[in-house]
């Protein structure tokens, strides 16, 4: 993470991204997108997409969408299978 400029402090406080000043505007927008994609995907309005297109190219939006989709899907699959953080099946 440090190689990409993400500190342990940033990672530990990602849920508070709106209040913290150590995230760039693009990072805040990406976090908001991931949060809304996961929790409120039917409510991505025109204002949100205007902000996304101002901060990201179409190619970047597709790439970010694929990353979010993959990690949400992986997390849900692991939960369904009962795989705990130590990677042991809970069957």
N, C-alpha and C positions, 0 to 999 in steps of 0.2 A: 504494500500500500504506500509506503513512504516514497518509493520510486515514482509514483504518480502524483505525489504531493499531498496525499491523504495521511494526516497524522492520527495517532491513537486517540487523541482528544476529539478530533472531528468525527471519527468513527463511533466513539462512545456517545456522542451527543447528536447524532444524525436526526433523531426524532424532534430535536429543538432547532432545526435548521432555520426556521423563520426568525427566531430571536437572536441567533448568533451571527457575528460578523466575520467568522473565519471561512465562510463558504462564498464562492463567487456567485454572481447572478446566474450563470449557466448551471452551476452545481445546484443552486436552490431550485431552479426550474426543473432540472432532471429529477431531483428528489420529489418535488411536487407531482411531477408526471408519474413517477413510480407509485407514489402513495395513492393518487387518484385512480390510476390504472388498476391497482389492487382492490381498492375499497369503494370506488364510486365511478367506475368506467363509463356509465351511461350519462354522466353529467360533465363531460368535457365540452364546454361551450365555446362559442366563437371567440370570446375574449381570451380564453386559455390558448386556443390554437393560434391566435394572432401573436401572443407572447412567445409561444414555442417557435413559430416561423421567424420571429425577429431574432431569436437566439440560436437557432439550429437550422441547418440546411435540411431539405427533404431526405437526403441520404442519411444524415445523422439521426433524424427522427425515426426512420425505419430501423436503423441499427439499434438505437436506444430501445425502441419498442420490442425488438426481438430479444434483447438482453433481459428486459423486464419480464417478458412473457416466459422466457426460459427459467429464470430464477423463481418466479411465482409458481410455475408448474412443477419444478423440481421440489420446492418446499412443500407443496400440497401432496405430491406423490410420496415423499418421505414421511409425512404425517399420516397418510392413509396406510402405509405399510408399517407404521410404528417404529421407524428407524429413529433412534435417539441420537443426540449429538456425538456420542461415542461410536456411532455407526454400527450398532448391534441391533439386529431385528428383535422386535418385542412381541413375537408370536408365541 
